[in-house]
Amino acid sequence: MTPPHLLDPDLREAARRLIATGRLRAESDPELYRTAVKGATALAQFFRAELGWRLEVHEVAELVRLHKRRADVPDDRGPHLPRDGRATQTAPTEVLVLVCLVCEQLWRRPRVTLRELLQAVAQVCAAEAPTGRLPQFRIVASDGTGKKEARESRRHLVDALKLLVAEGSLTVDADLDRAVTDEDSDLVVTASRDRLAAKFSSLSPTLLGLDDLSPQAHAAALSAESLLDHTAAALDEPAGGPTRDERRLKALRRLVDDPATDPHDDAAQTTAYLHTLTGRERALSVVSCLGLAATVRRDWWQITDPTGLGSGIDFPQGRRTERQAALALLAELPRRADPTGPLPLTEVTALFQRHRDDLPRWAAAYDRRLPALARAATAELVQAGLLTADPDIPDHWHPTPGIYLWRTHLRHPPSPVPAEHAPSATPPRHTPGRQELNP
């Protein structure tokens, strides 16, 4: 096995940012972009040797692009739609399909109006929808299409444009939100063909022959390194299981790309890669080179970025009610009779109801809507790798061993004392690491 490839400390921030976003742009990250361009050779060697990922520098497009490929694609991740200035829900399938169709149209015509783009996408969908290969996309209310459906189609296209604007692939000259409510409004969409060419990380879906493969094999085909690996026979697991290098890449990619990793999730029949001395040292070396922090148990690896630069997860920071509820749930999980047993929605709701009984003003916005608060809190913990959703039973979760790595103390504000009985005392001190449930 080759020795670990070390990374210059000056390139750590750029590397973490590339892992988190997949790209560095001159207009949004000028300092990191210049650093990455200057150290492009070292970055490319590190990503290729340690993670098997390809780094490209497009100076004409003022873009540094990291093409991340994983056969074990995370099913709880994806682009988030901005709502009220912050990213909220994951983009639905319809929006992701429209992103691809918009890129196709803008590759042919880099400058179009929104009305022309709507019509072009509608024509493509109308031709393919009868075969089931594309969804229906109707933008004009007619006998078979209501105004609500037409507006929903416009909303999906606007969401697709917002995602492309956020990543720097295109620009618009007017407010996109207005295009949803005002059917007569129009704007000009301008794309960068150089950035569109660098957007997609997979090989050509047509050349890969995805139509001849089952949907379960698509992820493995799209993550293939060459066209020689795209046949169904090549995608089948080898009789001897994955090679050591394949196990290494799978484990290291999870460590740097996921908030937590289960070392036992290894397809090999022998000792798990992260349990071997070589594997553990290699993993810790890569994590250290990137400037990440690792908390390691025999059954769990928790990876965090102290600076927050290389991660979209800001847990446990923030004082939102949903974040406080998540911390209250996290404090309770290790104290359950079966800490890692199934966690139903009713149990979470009952816990929050007890907190509401003690603090009636806490989470007042969720009065009579505690199930919604419970789902929001569990979503926070799922994103942080502390819960996993049950794939078979809705509104059920399973705690991970990561819950044992946290020490959360809930501190309730003291009850008011009448002035005549109140003793003189020094003001209370704030205890770091404790979370208050404030009304």
N, C-alpha and C positions, 0 to 999 in steps of 0.2 A: 504494500500500500504506500502511496506517495505521502510524504510528510505534509502537515497542514500548511496552507498558503497564508502567510501573515499579511495583514493590511495596515498601511500607514495610518497612524492615528488621525492625521489631518483629513483623511477620506472617510472617517467613520460616519459623520453626520450625513454626508451625501449618500453613502451606501444605505443607511437606515431609511432615508427619505425615498430612495429608489425602491426599496423593498416594500414600503408602505403604499406608494402611489404608482410605481412602475414607470415614472417619468419625472424629469426635471426640465422646467421651461425657463428661458432667459427672462421673460417678462414677470413671472411670478416668484421665482427663486433665483435672483441674479447671482448671489454669492455662491450658493451651492452649485449652480449651473457652471460657473467659471471653475470652481474647484473640481467638479466632475470632468469637465473637458480637459483640464490640465493633467489630471490623474487617470485619464480614460484607460490607458494601457494596464495600469495596476488594478483598477476596478474590474476591468474585463477579465483579467487573469484570475482574480479572486472569485468572482461569480461563476466562472466556467469551471474552475478546479474544485471548489467547495460545494457548489449548489447545482452545477450543470445548467446554468442559465446564461443567456446570451445578452450582452450589452452592446448597444449601438449608439453612436454619436452622429447626429444629423445637424451639422453646423449651419447648413442653409436654412433649415427649419428652426434653428435655435432650440434643439430638443435633444435630450439624452434619454434613451429608452431602454428599460430593462424588460426583457421578455421572460416572464415567469411562466413556467409550465409545470403542472402537477397532474399526474394521473388520478390521484385521490383528491379530486376537487372538493373544497369545502362547500357543503350544501347550504350553509347559513350565511353566506357572504355574497356581496354583489354591490353594484353602484346604488347609492341611496339618493332618493329624490329630495331636493331642497323644498322645504315648506317653512314659510315665515323666517327665512334667513338661516335655517339650520337643516341638516340632513335628518330625515325621519325614517320613513319606511323604505324597504328595499324595492327597487324598481320591478314591476311585474313583468311577466313574460312578453306581453304585448309591447311594452315599451322597449325591451331589449331587441325584439324583432325589428321594430321600427328604427332603432339605432343603426342596424345593419342596412336596412333599405335606404335610409337617408344617406349613409356613407356611399352606397352604390350610386345614388343619383348625383351626389355632389362630386364624386370622382369623374363623372361624365361632364357635369356642368358645375364648376366650382362657385359660380355666382348665380343664384336664382332668387326669385321672390317666394315668400311663404305660400302664396296661392298656387304658384306653379309646382312647388314641391308637394303640396297636398294632392294636387291632381295627378302628378306622376306616381306617387306612392299608391294612391287609390287605384290607378290603372293596373299596376303590378299585382296588387292584392286581388283585384277582381279577376285577373287571369289565372291565378294560382289557387284561390280559395276553393273552387269546386273540387280540386284534387286533395284538399286538406293540407297542403304544404305551407300555406300562409293563412293568417286569420282574415276575417272580413274587416274591411276598413272603409266605412261609408262616412263621407263628410258633408253630405247634403241631405236634408230631411226630405223624404219622399213618401210614397204610399206605404212602403215596407220599412221605412226607417224614420223613427221619431226624432224629435229635436234632442232628446236626452242622449240617444245613441250617437248622433252626429257630433254633439258637443264632447262626448267621451272620447271619440276618435281624435278630435282636435286636441283634447287635453293630453292624450297619449303621445301625439306627435310633438307637442310643445315640451313635454317631459323629456322626450328623446333628444330634442334640440338643447335643452338645458344641460343634460349630461355631457353632450359634445362641447358645449360652450365652456363648462366647468373644467374639462380636461384640455382645453385650448385647441381643439381641432377645427373650430369654426367660430365666427363672430356674427352678431346680428346688430342691426342699426336702430332697433326700437324695443319696447318692452314686450317680452314674450307672453306675460300673463294676460295682457290685453287681447291677444289673439284668440284666447279661449272664449272670452265673453263677448267680444265684438267680431262678428263674422265678416264685417266689411273692412276691418283693419288689415293692413298688409305691411310687410317688412322685407328687407333684403338679407339673405343668408349668404355669407361668404366663407368658403372653406379653404384650408391650406392643403393642397394635394400632397405636399411633402410630409405633413403630419398624418394625413389619412393613410399614406403608404406605410407608415410605421406603427399604425394603431394595432393591427391584429397580430397576435403572436403565433398562431397556429399555421401550419402549412395549408395549401389550398384545399378547402372541403371537397371541391370537385375532383381534384387529383387523388385525394385520399379515398374516394369512393364511399362516402358516408351512406349513400342510399343503399348500398349492399350490406351494411353492417347493422346490427341491432342497436337500439338506443343505448343499451348498457355498455356498448363498446366505443361509443363516440368520444368519451373523455380520453380514453387510452389512445385512440387514433389521433385526436387533435393535439395530444402532448407528444406525439412521436417525433423523433429527431430527424428522420429522413423518410422519403417516400417508400423506401424499401421495407419499412416497418408497418405499412398501412393495411396490409392484407389481414383477413380474419384469422388466418393461421398464425401469423406473426404476433397477433394480439393476444392469443391464448397464452395462459401461464405455462412456462416451461415445466417439463416433468420434474426437473430437479429443484424447482422453486426459484425465487429471485436470487441473483448473484449478490455478492457482498457489496459491490459498488452500488447496485440498485437499492439495497437496503440502506446503505449509508446516505445516498441522496434523498431517499424518502424520509428518513429520520431527520436529517439536517434541514430539509425544506420545511418540515413541520415546525421545527424549533424556531426558526427565524420568521416564519410566516403566520403562525398560530399563537394565540395567547397561552396555550397549555398543550402538553403532549403526553400521551399515555405510552410509556416505553414498552409495555407488553403488546401493543398493537403492531406486531411484527409478523409477517407471513412465514418467516423461516421456522423450521422445526427445531432449530438449535437455540442457543441463548440469544435473547433479544439484543439487537445491535447496541442500544444504549446501556445495556447491562455488562457489556464486555469492557475490559480496561481500555483497549484501543478506541472503541466507539465513544466511551464517556469522555476520554481526554480530547478526542477530535471535536466532539460536540462543544465542550467547554471552551476549547480554543477558538472555535468559530464565533460563539456567543461573545467571548471576551474581545475578539478583534472588532466586532461591530459595536462595542460599547453597550451591550445589553446586560441586564441583570438576570441571573438564573437562580431560582430556588428549587433545589432538587430533593425529591424523596425517591425511594426505591420504586414506588408505583406512580410517580407523577413528576413532571417537569413544568414549572411555571416560569415563563419568560416575560419580562417587562422592560420597557424603555423609560428610564428615569426622567429623560428630557421630554418625552411625549412626541418627539419629532418623527419617530418611525412607526407610530401606531395611531390608529383612529380611535383607540379605546382610552377614555379619560377616567374610567372607574379607578378609585372611589371619589375623585374630586367632584365638587359641585354640591349645591344645597337644594337642588330640586326635590320636590316631594317624592318623585319616583326613585331618585337615587337614595334618599333617606329610607324609603320602604325597602329597597334592595339591601341596604346595610342592616336594617332590622331583621330581615329574613336571614341574611348571612350569619348574624349573631346567634340565631336560633338553631340553624342547621346542625352544628356539632353537638347540640344538647338533646337532640331527638333520641328516642329509644333505639331507633335504627338509623343512624346518621346518613347512610348512603342508600336507604330504602326509597321506594317510589314516593314522590311528593305530589299529591293531588292539589288541584286548585282550591278545593274546599279547606284544606289545612292552612294554606297561605292566607286565605280570606279570614279564617277564624283568628289567626295570629294578628292580623291588622285590626280586626274588630276589638281585640283585647287592648291594643295600643290606643285605639280610638276611645275606648271606655275610660282609660286613664287620662288621656289628653283629648278631650272632645274637639278642640280647635285644630288639632293636627290633621292634615289631609282633608280639610273641610271641603275642598273642591270635589272630592271623591265620595261625598256623603251619598249613601245608597248606591254607590258604584264601586264598591270595594273589589269585586272581581276584575274590573278594568285595571285598578291599581295593582292587583296581584299579577296580572299578565304583564304589565309594564315593568314591575320589579323583577319578575323571573326573566324577562327579556334582557335586562341589564346583566344579570348573573350568567345567562347563556352566552352573551357576547364576551364576558370576561373569562369564560372557560370554567365556571364554577357549577354550572348546571348543564345538563343535556336534555333536550326535548325527547319525549317518548315517541318513536316513529309510528307506533300502532294505536296509542290511546291519546286522544286529544286532551289538552289541559292537564297533562301529567309530565313530571320532570324527574330526572335522576341526578342527585348530587354527585360531584366528582371528588376525588381525594384532595383537590385543591382547597376545599373548605377548611381543612385542618391547618392550612398555612396562614390563616387570617386570625387576628385577635380583635374583635370588634366589641366595644363597650357602649351601651346605650345609657346616656345620662339625661334623665328627665329634669326639667327645671323645677326648683323647689316650690312648694306650695306657699302662697303668701301668708305671712304671720302678722297678726294685729300689731300696731305700732307700740302699744303699751307693754306687750310681751316680747318684743323683738330684742334680742341681746345685741350689743355692739360687736361687730366682727369685721374682719378685713374682707375686701371684695373677693369673690371666688376667682380662682385662677383657671385659665383655659388649659385643659390637659391635652397635649398632642395625641393624635391617634384615636380620639374618642369622637363619636358622632352624636349630636344632640337631635332629638326629635322635636323640632320647634313647630309651634302652631303657625 
